[in-house]
Amino acid sequence: MNDIFVALLSSLLFFIINFCESKFLKKDKRAIQSYFKETIYVFISVYLGIFIFERLVSSSLFDYQKSSPPAFVDGPEF
């Protein structure tokens, strides 16, 4: 639920900034469908990014603390 909330908030913020930029700064006359299409792309990419990040962190790929580094700590034996 938290992931969807973050993705929705990010896409809503993107929509507001993109809409205000094109209407007030660039004076662009675009259709509203293009704004929604870009907002859906942002929502999907943010949600997939959070999903992949959580899977990588929970996997053993980034599990550095459990294994000790292979280092020689004694004197040389020659």
PyMOL Python script that loads the backbone (N, CA, C, O; Angstrom):
from pymol import cmd

cmd.read_pdbstr("""\
ATOM      1  N   MET A   1       0.819  -1.189   0.000  1.00  0.00           N
ATOM      2  CA  MET A   1       0.000   0.000   0.000  1.00  0.00           C
ATOM      3  C   MET A   1       0.862   1.251   0.000  1.00  0.00           C
ATOM      4  O   MET A   1       0.538   2.241  -0.656  1.00  0.00           O
ATOM      5  N   ASN A   2       1.956   1.198   0.738  1.00  0.00           N
ATOM      6  CA  ASN A   2       2.848   2.343   0.812  1.00  0.00           C
ATOM      7  C   ASN A   2       3.523   2.608  -0.538  1.00  0.00           C
ATOM      8  O   ASN A   2       3.760   3.760  -0.902  1.00  0.00           O
ATOM      9  N   ASP A   3       3.831   1.539  -1.276  1.00  0.00           N
ATOM     10  CA  ASP A   3       4.461   1.695  -2.587  1.00  0.00           C
ATOM     11  C   ASP A   3       3.527   2.399  -3.570  1.00  0.00           C
ATOM     12  O   ASP A   3       3.953   3.262  -4.338  1.00  0.00           O
ATOM     13  N   ILE A   4       2.268   2.025  -3.536  1.00  0.00           N
ATOM     14  CA  ILE A   4       1.290   2.650  -4.425  1.00  0.00           C
ATOM     15  C   ILE A   4       1.103   4.120  -4.055  1.00  0.00           C
ATOM     16  O   ILE A   4       0.961   4.973  -4.931  1.00  0.00           O
ATOM     17  N   PHE A   5       1.103   4.409  -2.763  1.00  0.00           N
ATOM     18  CA  PHE A   5       0.956   5.798  -2.318  1.00  0.00           C
ATOM     19  C   PHE A   5       2.120   6.649  -2.806  1.00  0.00           C
ATOM     20  O   PHE A   5       1.910   7.769  -3.272  1.00  0.00           O
ATOM     21  N   VAL A   6       3.341   6.138  -2.707  1.00  0.00           N
ATOM     22  CA  VAL A   6       4.518   6.887  -3.171  1.00  0.00           C
ATOM     23  C   VAL A   6       4.460   7.082  -4.684  1.00  0.00           C
ATOM     24  O   VAL A   6       4.775   8.162  -5.184  1.00  0.00           O
ATOM     25  N   ALA A   7       4.061   6.046  -5.412  1.00  0.00           N
ATOM     26  CA  ALA A   7       3.958   6.156  -6.869  1.00  0.00           C
ATOM     27  C   ALA A   7       2.865   7.146  -7.268  1.00  0.00           C
ATOM     28  O   ALA A   7       3.055   7.930  -8.198  1.00  0.00           O
ATOM     29  N   LEU A   8       1.721   7.121  -6.575  1.00  0.00           N
ATOM     30  CA  LEU A   8       0.651   8.072  -6.870  1.00  0.00           C
ATOM     31  C   LEU A   8       1.063   9.506  -6.558  1.00  0.00           C
ATOM     32  O   LEU A   8       0.779  10.424  -7.328  1.00  0.00           O
ATOM     33  N   LEU A   9       1.724   9.688  -5.444  1.00  0.00           N
ATOM     34  CA  LEU A   9       2.166  11.025  -5.068  1.00  0.00           C
ATOM     35  C   LEU A   9       3.201  11.563  -6.059  1.00  0.00           C
ATOM     36  O   LEU A   9       3.164  12.738  -6.426  1.00  0.00           O
ATOM     37  N   SER A  10       4.114  10.706  -6.483  1.00  0.00           N
ATOM     38  CA  SER A  10       5.126  11.125  -7.462  1.00  0.00           C
ATOM     39  C   SER A  10       4.487  11.475  -8.802  1.00  0.00           C
ATOM     40  O   SER A  10       4.843  12.479  -9.419  1.00  0.00           O
ATOM     41  N   SER A  11       3.552  10.656  -9.248  1.00  0.00           N
ATOM     42  CA  SER A  11       2.919  10.933 -10.535  1.00  0.00           C
ATOM     43  C   SER A  11       2.018  12.165 -10.466  1.00  0.00           C
ATOM     44  O   SER A  11       1.923  12.913 -11.440  1.00  0.00           O
ATOM     45  N   LEU A  12       1.365  12.383  -9.339  1.00  0.00           N
ATOM     46  CA  LEU A  12       0.548  13.589  -9.183  1.00  0.00           C
ATOM     47  C   LEU A  12       1.418  14.838  -9.183  1.00  0.00           C
ATOM     48  O   LEU A  12       1.067  15.839  -9.807  1.00  0.00           O
ATOM     49  N   LEU A  13       2.529  14.787  -8.500  1.00  0.00           N
ATOM     50  CA  LEU A  13       3.457  15.916  -8.503  1.00  0.00           C
ATOM     51  C   LEU A  13       4.011  16.169  -9.906  1.00  0.00           C
ATOM     52  O   LEU A  13       4.141  17.319 -10.325  1.00  0.00           O
ATOM     53  N   PHE A  14       4.338  15.096 -10.629  1.00  0.00           N
ATOM     54  CA  PHE A  14       4.798  15.239 -12.006  1.00  0.00           C
ATOM     55  C   PHE A  14       3.726  15.882 -12.882  1.00  0.00           C
ATOM     56  O   PHE A  14       4.028  16.763 -13.688  1.00  0.00           O
ATOM     57  N   PHE A  15       2.469  15.443 -12.726  1.00  0.00           N
ATOM     58  CA  PHE A  15       1.384  15.994 -13.524  1.00  0.00           C
ATOM     59  C   PHE A  15       1.208  17.486 -13.264  1.00  0.00           C
ATOM     60  O   PHE A  15       1.058  18.268 -14.202  1.00  0.00           O
ATOM     61  N   ILE A  16       1.225  17.878 -12.004  1.00  0.00           N
ATOM     62  CA  ILE A  16       1.037  19.290 -11.665  1.00  0.00           C
ATOM     63  C   ILE A  16       2.168  20.138 -12.226  1.00  0.00           C
ATOM     64  O   ILE A  16       1.916  21.188 -12.817  1.00  0.00           O
ATOM     65  N   ILE A  17       3.405  19.701 -12.049  1.00  0.00           N
ATOM     66  CA  ILE A  17       4.547  20.469 -12.538  1.00  0.00           C
ATOM     67  C   ILE A  17       4.554  20.525 -14.061  1.00  0.00           C
ATOM     68  O   ILE A  17       4.793  21.585 -14.640  1.00  0.00           O
ATOM     69  N   ASN A  18       4.297  19.409 -14.705  1.00  0.00           N
ATOM     70  CA  ASN A  18       4.297  19.354 -16.167  1.00  0.00           C
ATOM     71  C   ASN A  18       3.174  20.211 -16.750  1.00  0.00           C
ATOM     72  O   ASN A  18       3.388  20.913 -17.738  1.00  0.00           O
ATOM     73  N   PHE A  19       1.991  20.164 -16.157  1.00  0.00           N
ATOM     74  CA  PHE A  19       0.857  20.939 -16.636  1.00  0.00           C
ATOM     75  C   PHE A  19       1.115  22.436 -16.473  1.00  0.00           C
ATOM     76  O   PHE A  19       0.879  23.217 -17.394  1.00  0.00           O
ATOM     77  N   CYS A  20       1.603  22.830 -15.290  1.00  0.00           N
ATOM     78  CA  CYS A  20       1.873  24.253 -15.053  1.00  0.00           C
ATOM     79  C   CYS A  20       3.001  24.767 -15.951  1.00  0.00           C
ATOM     80  O   CYS A  20       2.946  25.900 -16.430  1.00  0.00           O
ATOM     81  N   GLU A  21       4.002  23.954 -16.174  1.00  0.00           N
ATOM     82  CA  GLU A  21       5.104  24.381 -17.041  1.00  0.00           C
ATOM     83  C   GLU A  21       4.642  24.611 -18.469  1.00  0.00           C
ATOM     84  O   GLU A  21       5.010  25.606 -19.094  1.00  0.00           O
ATOM     85  N   SER A  22       3.840  23.698 -18.982  1.00  0.00           N
ATOM     86  CA  SER A  22       3.422  23.848 -20.379  1.00  0.00           C
ATOM     87  C   SER A  22       2.358  24.931 -20.563  1.00  0.00           C
ATOM     88  O   SER A  22       2.309  25.568 -21.614  1.00  0.00           O
ATOM     89  N   LYS A  23       1.519  25.146 -19.573  1.00  0.00           N
ATOM     90  CA  LYS A  23       0.463  26.149 -19.721  1.00  0.00           C
ATOM     91  C   LYS A  23       0.951  27.572 -19.443  1.00  0.00           C
ATOM     92  O   LYS A  23       0.563  28.511 -20.138  1.00  0.00           O
ATOM     93  N   PHE A  24       1.789  27.726 -18.439  1.00  0.00           N
ATOM     94  CA  PHE A  24       2.165  29.077 -18.026  1.00  0.00           C
ATOM     95  C   PHE A  24       3.543  29.517 -18.517  1.00  0.00           C
ATOM     96  O   PHE A  24       3.737  30.689 -18.839  1.00  0.00           O
ATOM     97  N   LEU A  25       4.489  28.604 -18.579  1.00  0.00           N
ATOM     98  CA  LEU A  25       5.831  28.996 -19.005  1.00  0.00           C
ATOM     99  C   LEU A  25       6.031  28.876 -20.513  1.00  0.00           C
ATOM    100  O   LEU A  25       6.536  29.797 -21.155  1.00  0.00           O
ATOM    101  N   LYS A  26       5.634  27.740 -21.069  1.00  0.00           N
ATOM    102  CA  LYS A  26       5.855  27.523 -22.496  1.00  0.00           C
ATOM    103  C   LYS A  26       4.692  27.980 -23.366  1.00  0.00           C
ATOM    104  O   LYS A  26       4.847  28.131 -24.578  1.00  0.00           O
ATOM    105  N   LYS A  27       3.526  28.202 -22.759  1.00  0.00           N
ATOM    106  CA  LYS A  27       2.305  28.587 -23.481  1.00  0.00           C
ATOM    107  C   LYS A  27       1.974  27.570 -24.571  1.00  0.00           C
ATOM    108  O   LYS A  27       1.646  27.932 -25.701  1.00  0.00           O
ATOM    109  N   ASP A  28       2.067  26.303 -24.210  1.00  0.00           N
ATOM    110  CA  ASP A  28       1.873  25.203 -25.140  1.00  0.00           C
ATOM    111  C   ASP A  28       0.414  24.748 -25.113  1.00  0.00           C
ATOM    112  O   ASP A  28      -0.202  24.705 -24.049  1.00  0.00           O
ATOM    113  N   LYS A  29      -0.132  24.415 -26.263  1.00  0.00           N
ATOM    114  CA  LYS A  29      -1.510  23.937 -26.373  1.00  0.00           C
ATOM    115  C   LYS A  29      -1.494  22.442 -26.681  1.00  0.00           C
ATOM    116  O   LYS A  29      -1.618  22.033 -27.835  1.00  0.00           O
ATOM    117  N   ARG A  30      -1.339  21.632 -25.634  1.00  0.00           N
ATOM    118  CA  ARG A  30      -1.355  20.180 -25.801  1.00  0.00           C
ATOM    119  C   ARG A  30      -2.671  19.619 -25.296  1.00  0.00           C
ATOM    120  O   ARG A  30      -3.362  20.237 -24.486  1.00  0.00           O
ATOM    121  N   ALA A  31      -3.001  18.443 -25.788  1.00  0.00           N
ATOM    122  CA  ALA A  31      -4.216  17.771 -25.335  1.00  0.00           C
ATOM    123  C   ALA A  31      -3.985  17.193 -23.942  1.00  0.00           C
ATOM    124  O   ALA A  31      -2.856  16.875 -23.569  1.00  0.00           O
ATOM    125  N   ILE A  32      -5.050  17.064 -23.193  1.00  0.00           N
ATOM    126  CA  ILE A  32      -4.956  16.575 -21.818  1.00  0.00           C
ATOM    127  C   ILE A  32      -4.579  15.092 -21.799  1.00  0.00           C
ATOM    128  O   ILE A  32      -4.026  14.610 -20.810  1.00  0.00           O
ATOM    129  N   GLN A  33      -4.873  14.363 -22.885  1.00  0.00           N
ATOM    130  CA  GLN A  33      -4.528  12.945 -22.939  1.00  0.00           C
ATOM    131  C   GLN A  33      -3.027  12.718 -22.886  1.00  0.00           C
ATOM    132  O   GLN A  33      -2.574  11.729 -22.310  1.00  0.00           O
ATOM    133  N   SER A  34      -2.252  13.614 -23.474  1.00  0.00           N
ATOM    134  CA  SER A  34      -0.800  13.445 -23.443  1.00  0.00           C
ATOM    135  C   SER A  34      -0.259  13.622 -22.026  1.00  0.00           C
ATOM    136  O   SER A  34       0.715  12.972 -21.645  1.00  0.00           O
ATOM    137  N   TYR A  35      -0.890  14.499 -21.247  1.00  0.00           N
ATOM    138  CA  TYR A  35      -0.481  14.659 -19.848  1.00  0.00           C
ATOM    139  C   TYR A  35      -0.769  13.395 -19.051  1.00  0.00           C
ATOM    140  O   TYR A  35       0.058  12.950 -18.256  1.00  0.00           O
ATOM    141  N   PHE A  36      -1.946  12.823 -19.271  1.00  0.00           N
ATOM    142  CA  PHE A  36      -2.301  11.613 -18.543  1.00  0.00           C
ATOM    143  C   PHE A  36      -1.433  10.430 -18.957  1.00  0.00           C
ATOM    144  O   PHE A  36      -1.078   9.591 -18.130  1.00  0.00           O
ATOM    145  N   LYS A  37      -1.093  10.370 -20.253  1.00  0.00           N
ATOM    146  CA  LYS A  37      -0.243   9.283 -20.728  1.00  0.00           C
ATOM    147  C   LYS A  37       1.134   9.361 -20.092  1.00  0.00           C
ATOM    148  O   LYS A  37       1.669   8.341 -19.657  1.00  0.00           O
ATOM    149  N   GLU A  38       1.717  10.549 -20.029  1.00  0.00           N
ATOM    150  CA  GLU A  38       3.018  10.714 -19.388  1.00  0.00           C
ATOM    151  C   GLU A  38       2.939  10.446 -17.885  1.00  0.00           C
ATOM    152  O   GLU A  38       3.880   9.912 -17.299  1.00  0.00           O
ATOM    153  N   THR A  39       1.826  10.813 -17.266  1.00  0.00           N
ATOM    154  CA  THR A  39       1.649  10.567 -15.834  1.00  0.00           C
ATOM    155  C   THR A  39       1.540   9.075 -15.547  1.00  0.00           C
ATOM    156  O   THR A  39       2.064   8.604 -14.538  1.00  0.00           O
ATOM    157  N   ILE A  40       0.878   8.332 -16.407  1.00  0.00           N
ATOM    158  CA  ILE A  40       0.797   6.876 -16.238  1.00  0.00           C
ATOM    159  C   ILE A  40       2.172   6.248 -16.403  1.00  0.00           C
ATOM    160  O   ILE A  40       2.515   5.322 -15.668  1.00  0.00           O
ATOM    161  N   TYR A  41       2.966   6.733 -17.353  1.00  0.00           N
ATOM    162  CA  TYR A  41       4.339   6.237 -17.510  1.00  0.00           C
ATOM    163  C   TYR A  41       5.158   6.486 -16.244  1.00  0.00           C
ATOM    164  O   TYR A  41       5.927   5.624 -15.820  1.00  0.00           O
ATOM    165  N   VAL A  42       4.995   7.650 -15.651  1.00  0.00           N
ATOM    166  CA  VAL A  42       5.723   7.967 -14.422  1.00  0.00           C
ATOM    167  C   VAL A  42       5.264   7.060 -13.290  1.00  0.00           C
ATOM    168  O   VAL A  42       6.094   6.563 -12.529  1.00  0.00           O
ATOM    169  N   PHE A  43       3.969   6.836 -13.161  1.00  0.00           N
ATOM    170  CA  PHE A  43       3.450   5.959 -12.112  1.00  0.00           C
ATOM    171  C   PHE A  43       4.010   4.549 -12.243  1.00  0.00           C
ATOM    172  O   PHE A  43       4.466   3.961 -11.262  1.00  0.00           O
ATOM    173  N   ILE A  44       3.975   4.010 -13.460  1.00  0.00           N
ATOM    174  CA  ILE A  44       4.469   2.645 -13.680  1.00  0.00           C
ATOM    175  C   ILE A  44       5.964   2.554 -13.416  1.00  0.00           C
ATOM    176  O   ILE A  44       6.423   1.593 -12.798  1.00  0.00           O
ATOM    177  N   SER A  45       6.721   3.526 -13.869  1.00  0.00           N
ATOM    178  CA  SER A  45       8.168   3.462 -13.673  1.00  0.00           C
ATOM    179  C   SER A  45       8.552   3.609 -12.205  1.00  0.00           C
ATOM    180  O   SER A  45       9.473   2.936 -11.744  1.00  0.00           O
ATOM    181  N   VAL A  46       7.865   4.477 -11.460  1.00  0.00           N
ATOM    182  CA  VAL A  46       8.163   4.633 -10.028  1.00  0.00           C
ATOM    183  C   VAL A  46       7.783   3.364  -9.279  1.00  0.00           C
ATOM    184  O   VAL A  46       8.542   2.901  -8.428  1.00  0.00           O
ATOM    185  N   TYR A  47       6.624   2.800  -9.581  1.00  0.00           N
ATOM    186  CA  TYR A  47       6.189   1.593  -8.887  1.00  0.00           C
ATOM    187  C   TYR A  47       7.115   0.418  -9.188  1.00  0.00           C
ATOM    188  O   TYR A  47       7.477  -0.329  -8.280  1.00  0.00           O
ATOM    189  N   LEU A  48       7.502   0.248 -10.450  1.00  0.00           N
ATOM    190  CA  LEU A  48       8.425  -0.831 -10.794  1.00  0.00           C
ATOM    191  C   LEU A  48       9.807  -0.612 -10.186  1.00  0.00           C
ATOM    192  O   LEU A  48      10.464  -1.569  -9.776  1.00  0.00           O
ATOM    193  N   GLY A  49      10.251   0.644 -10.124  1.00  0.00           N
ATOM    194  CA  GLY A  49      11.533   0.933  -9.492  1.00  0.00           C
ATOM    195  C   GLY A  49      11.538   0.583  -8.018  1.00  0.00           C
ATOM    196  O   GLY A  49      12.507   0.008  -7.522  1.00  0.00           O
ATOM    197  N   ILE A  50      10.477   0.918  -7.314  1.00  0.00           N
ATOM    198  CA  ILE A  50      10.375   0.565  -5.895  1.00  0.00           C
ATOM    199  C   ILE A  50      10.298  -0.949  -5.731  1.00  0.00           C
ATOM    200  O   ILE A  50      10.925  -1.502  -4.827  1.00  0.00           O
ATOM    201  N   PHE A  51       9.546  -1.620  -6.581  1.00  0.00           N
ATOM    202  CA  PHE A  51       9.399  -3.071  -6.511  1.00  0.00           C
ATOM    203  C   PHE A  51      10.744  -3.769  -6.723  1.00  0.00           C
ATOM    204  O   PHE A  51      11.106  -4.664  -5.959  1.00  0.00           O
ATOM    205  N   ILE A  52      11.477  -3.367  -7.748  1.00  0.00           N
ATOM    206  CA  ILE A  52      12.768  -3.985  -8.035  1.00  0.00           C
ATOM    207  C   ILE A  52      13.770  -3.680  -6.935  1.00  0.00           C
ATOM    208  O   ILE A  52      14.539  -4.560  -6.549  1.00  0.00           O
ATOM    209  N   PHE A  53      13.783  -2.463  -6.424  1.00  0.00           N
ATOM    210  CA  PHE A  53      14.699  -2.101  -5.343  1.00  0.00           C
ATOM    211  C   PHE A  53      14.437  -2.934  -4.093  1.00  0.00           C
ATOM    212  O   PHE A  53      15.379  -3.405  -3.456  1.00  0.00           O
ATOM    213  N   GLU A  54      13.166  -3.120  -3.736  1.00  0.00           N
ATOM    214  CA  GLU A  54      12.847  -3.931  -2.564  1.00  0.00           C
ATOM    215  C   GLU A  54      13.250  -5.381  -2.753  1.00  0.00           C
ATOM    216  O   GLU A  54      13.694  -6.024  -1.802  1.00  0.00           O
ATOM    217  N   ARG A  55      13.106  -5.907  -3.955  1.00  0.00           N
ATOM    218  CA  ARG A  55      13.504  -7.297  -4.212  1.00  0.00           C
ATOM    219  C   ARG A  55      15.019  -7.455  -4.152  1.00  0.00           C
ATOM    220  O   ARG A  55      15.514  -8.466  -3.654  1.00  0.00           O
ATOM    221  N   LEU A  56      15.755  -6.479  -4.649  1.00  0.00           N
ATOM    222  CA  LEU A  56      17.210  -6.569  -4.603  1.00  0.00           C
ATOM    223  C   LEU A  56      17.743  -6.442  -3.181  1.00  0.00           C
ATOM    224  O   LEU A  56      18.696  -7.130  -2.817  1.00  0.00           O
ATOM    225  N   VAL A  57      17.152  -5.585  -2.386  1.00  0.00           N
ATOM    226  CA  VAL A  57      17.601  -5.406  -1.009  1.00  0.00           C
ATOM    227  C   VAL A  57      17.277  -6.639  -0.178  1.00  0.00           C
ATOM    228  O   VAL A  57      18.069  -7.026   0.682  1.00  0.00           O
ATOM    229  N   SER A  58      16.131  -7.260  -0.418  1.00  0.00           N
ATOM    230  CA  SER A  58      15.756  -8.433   0.369  1.00  0.00           C
ATOM    231  C   SER A  58      16.474  -9.702  -0.086  1.00  0.00           C
ATOM    232  O   SER A  58      16.495 -10.688   0.651  1.00  0.00           O
ATOM    233  N   SER A  59      17.050  -9.700  -1.259  1.00  0.00           N
ATOM    234  CA  SER A  59      17.754 -10.889  -1.738  1.00  0.00           C
ATOM    235  C   SER A  59      19.149 -10.960  -1.124  1.00  0.00           C
ATOM    236  O   SER A  59      19.574 -10.050  -0.412  1.00  0.00           O
ATOM    237  N   SER A  60      19.838 -12.026  -1.403  1.00  0.00           N
ATOM    238  CA  SER A  60      21.181 -12.207  -0.844  1.00  0.00           C
ATOM    239  C   SER A  60      22.250 -11.507  -1.686  1.00  0.00           C
ATOM    240  O   SER A  60      23.441 -11.636  -1.400  1.00  0.00           O
ATOM    241  N   LEU A  61      21.848 -10.784  -2.697  1.00  0.00           N
ATOM    242  CA  LEU A  61      22.808 -10.093  -3.549  1.00  0.00           C
ATOM    243  C   LEU A  61      23.531  -8.995  -2.796  1.00  0.00           C
ATOM    244  O   LEU A  61      24.724  -8.782  -3.014  1.00  0.00           O
ATOM    245  N   PHE A  62      22.837  -8.295  -1.918  1.00  0.00           N
ATOM    246  CA  PHE A  62      23.437  -7.207  -1.154  1.00  0.00           C
ATOM    247  C   PHE A  62      23.644  -7.594   0.306  1.00  0.00           C
ATOM    248  O   PHE A  62      23.553  -6.739   1.186  1.00  0.00           O
ATOM    249  N   ASP A  63      23.915  -8.841   0.571  1.00  0.00           N
ATOM    250  CA  ASP A  63      24.043  -9.331   1.941  1.00  0.00           C
ATOM    251  C   ASP A  63      25.520  -9.368   2.332  1.00  0.00           C
ATOM    252  O   ASP A  63      26.118 -10.441   2.401  1.00  0.00           O
ATOM    253  N   TYR A  64      26.100  -8.210   2.583  1.00  0.00           N
ATOM    254  CA  TYR A  64      27.521  -8.120   2.881  1.00  0.00           C
ATOM    255  C   TYR A  64      27.848  -8.399   4.345  1.00  0.00           C
ATOM    256  O   TYR A  64      28.962  -8.831   4.640  1.00  0.00           O
ATOM    257  N   GLN A  65      26.938  -8.175   5.255  1.00  0.00           N
ATOM    258  CA  GLN A  65      27.243  -8.249   6.677  1.00  0.00           C
ATOM    259  C   GLN A  65      27.341  -9.680   7.188  1.00  0.00           C
ATOM    260  O   GLN A  65      27.962  -9.891   8.230  1.00  0.00           O
ATOM    261  N   LYS A  66      26.783 -10.642   6.538  1.00  0.00           N
ATOM    262  CA  LYS A  66      26.792 -12.011   7.028  1.00  0.00           C
ATOM    263  C   LYS A  66      28.102 -12.736   6.757  1.00  0.00           C
ATOM    264  O   LYS A  66      28.452 -13.651   7.502  1.00  0.00           O
ATOM    265  N   SER A  67      28.816 -12.367   5.744  1.00  0.00           N
ATOM    266  CA  SER A  67      30.054 -13.074   5.426  1.00  0.00           C
ATOM    267  C   SER A  67      31.260 -12.227   5.804  1.00  0.00           C
ATOM    268  O   SER A  67      31.249 -11.004   5.667  1.00  0.00           O
ATOM    269  N   SER A  68      32.288 -12.895   6.278  1.00  0.00           N
ATOM    270  CA  SER A  68      33.512 -12.177   6.635  1.00  0.00           C
ATOM    271  C   SER A  68      34.427 -12.111   5.419  1.00  0.00           C
ATOM    272  O   SER A  68      34.418 -13.023   4.593  1.00  0.00           O
ATOM    273  N   PRO A  69      35.201 -11.069   5.299  1.00  0.00           N
ATOM    274  CA  PRO A  69      36.069 -10.947   4.128  1.00  0.00           C
ATOM    275  C   PRO A  69      37.243 -11.924   4.222  1.00  0.00           C
ATOM    276  O   PRO A  69      37.772 -12.157   5.308  1.00  0.00           O
ATOM    277  N   PRO A  70      37.642 -12.485   3.101  1.00  0.00           N
ATOM    278  CA  PRO A  70      38.781 -13.420   3.113  1.00  0.00           C
ATOM    279  C   PRO A  70      40.101 -12.641   3.164  1.00  0.00           C
ATOM    280  O   PRO A  70      40.643 -12.255   2.128  1.00  0.00           O
ATOM    281  N   ALA A  71      40.608 -12.416   4.373  1.00  0.00           N
ATOM    282  CA  ALA A  71      41.847 -11.660   4.515  1.00  0.00           C
ATOM    283  C   ALA A  71      42.795 -12.431   5.420  1.00  0.00           C
ATOM    284  O   ALA A  71      42.359 -13.135   6.331  1.00  0.00           O
ATOM    285  N   PHE A  72      44.092 -12.296   5.167  1.00  0.00           N
ATOM    286  CA  PHE A  72      45.104 -12.923   6.008  1.00  0.00           C
ATOM    287  C   PHE A  72      45.406 -11.993   7.170  1.00  0.00           C
ATOM    288  O   PHE A  72      45.797 -10.842   6.974  1.00  0.00           O
ATOM    289  N   VAL A  73      45.219 -12.505   8.394  1.00  0.00           N
ATOM    290  CA  VAL A  73      45.445 -11.679   9.573  1.00  0.00           C
ATOM    291  C   VAL A  73      46.627 -12.167  10.414  1.00  0.00           C
ATOM    292  O   VAL A  73      47.073 -11.457  11.315  1.00  0.00           O
ATOM    293  N   ASP A  74      47.136 -13.361  10.135  1.00  0.00           N
ATOM    294  CA  ASP A  74      48.304 -13.898  10.862  1.00  0.00           C
ATOM    295  C   ASP A  74      49.586 -13.533  10.124  1.00  0.00           C
ATOM    296  O   ASP A  74      49.572 -12.966   9.031  1.00  0.00           O
ATOM    297  N   GLY A  75      50.658 -13.872  10.752  1.00  0.00           N
ATOM    298  CA  GLY A  75      51.951 -13.653  10.111  1.00  0.00           C
ATOM    299  C   GLY A  75      52.160 -14.649   8.977  1.00  0.00           C
ATOM    300  O   GLY A  75      51.490 -15.681   8.928  1.00  0.00           O
ATOM    301  N   PRO A  76      53.072 -14.351   8.076  1.00  0.00           N
ATOM    302  CA  PRO A  76      53.312 -15.265   6.951  1.00  0.00           C
ATOM    303  C   PRO A  76      53.964 -16.564   7.439  1.00  0.00           C
ATOM    304  O   PRO A  76      54.771 -16.553   8.368  1.00  0.00           O
ATOM    305  N   GLU A  77      53.609 -17.659   6.812  1.00  0.00           N
ATOM    306  CA  GLU A  77      54.121 -18.986   7.195  1.00  0.00           C
ATOM    307  C   GLU A  77      55.152 -19.489   6.206  1.00  0.00           C
ATOM    308  O   GLU A  77      54.968 -20.551   5.610  1.00  0.00           O
ATOM    309  N   PHE A  78      56.227 -18.751   6.020  1.00  0.00           N
ATOM    310  CA  PHE A  78      57.299 -19.238   5.150  1.00  0.00           C
ATOM    311  C   PHE A  78      58.632 -19.065   5.791  1.00  0.00           C
ATOM    312  O   PHE A  78      59.652 -19.421   5.201  1.00  0.00           O
TER     313      PHE A  78
END
""", "prot")
cmd.dss("prot")
cmd.show_as("cartoon", "prot")
cmd.util.cbc("prot")
cmd.orient("prot")
